[in-house]
Amino acid sequence: MIPAIGTSHAKTILLGEHAVVYGEPAIAIPVPTIRLRAELTPRSDERQVVTSAFYNGRLEDASSTRFAGVATLIRQLLVAFDAKTTGFDLNIISDLPPERGMGSSAATAVAIVRAFYRAFGADLPHDVLLRWADVSERVIHGNPSGIDAATTSAERPQWLIRGNEPQNLAMPHAGVLVIGDTGVQGQTKAAVGAVAKRYAVDVLARDQIISLGRLTRRGAVALAENNLLELGKCMSAAQSNLAALGVSTTQIDKLVRAAMQAGALGAKLTGSGMGGCVIAIAPTAEIAEQVADAMSSAGAIQVWQHEFA
Ligand code: MEV
């Protein structure tokens, strides 16, 4: 093992969260300005020590903590590289708020896999990276579609249908994505589980999922045509479907309303919901400022702006 660094970044799901678990398409946008970095440094003893915002301690003590999924991933990487007893310090430095629908757990997995492959001098094809990220995502989320890992490791917007290779899409030529953090932790496993329960017994829930898939296809055409007005309409309609599926909250609804009143073309939750972040599309930098201010006044604890161009 040699010292190595792996990086990744945040993601937001533009359209299709939850529906993507059921085979419908989703579109997600990488946010490269919100970064995560995993630094791997060999030690002269056999200790394996992690430092991060959500876990500090030895790898062997991480099993019943929030780090359990990532710890499972690291253990399997060490087996794959025949390095079960190799000592290291792993330092994870992240700008991503955890559990806010911005892909923090997938971004952590992606950066760690990249760091390990570099540390052992191995090539890392993209499909292999995504398969590794799935190891921890399964422990953390239960039934991940793969959209989070695909987008936290990508440069371009991603079109994903479960079980297929993610496809690159074009970024819009104009407009600003405004992201507002409700300050409430999202609950991916609980939200995915709650939707699954409804989906199993409620025909109306299935209709919402199908409608979300349709909106994602419409959104992809709007993206290709640079039609932000139409994209915004798709996002707002998707928010209604997601609310009907039970994954919106009063705080999310408040930020969505504030964004729309300030001139956003569309706004919705992003990721699993039940907390987490709201995204809105603004046509110009000036309106994006107004949307960001409105979200802050409505209670967002942090707001980011990401220019598409
Ligand atoms: C979580 O960011 C997105 C969900 O669709 C779950 C998944 O796709 O794995 C809610």
Residues whose N, C-alpha, C, O or C-beta is under 5 A from the ligand:
A	BS01	MEV	E17 H18 V20 V21 N143 P144 S145 G146 I147 D148 G271 S272
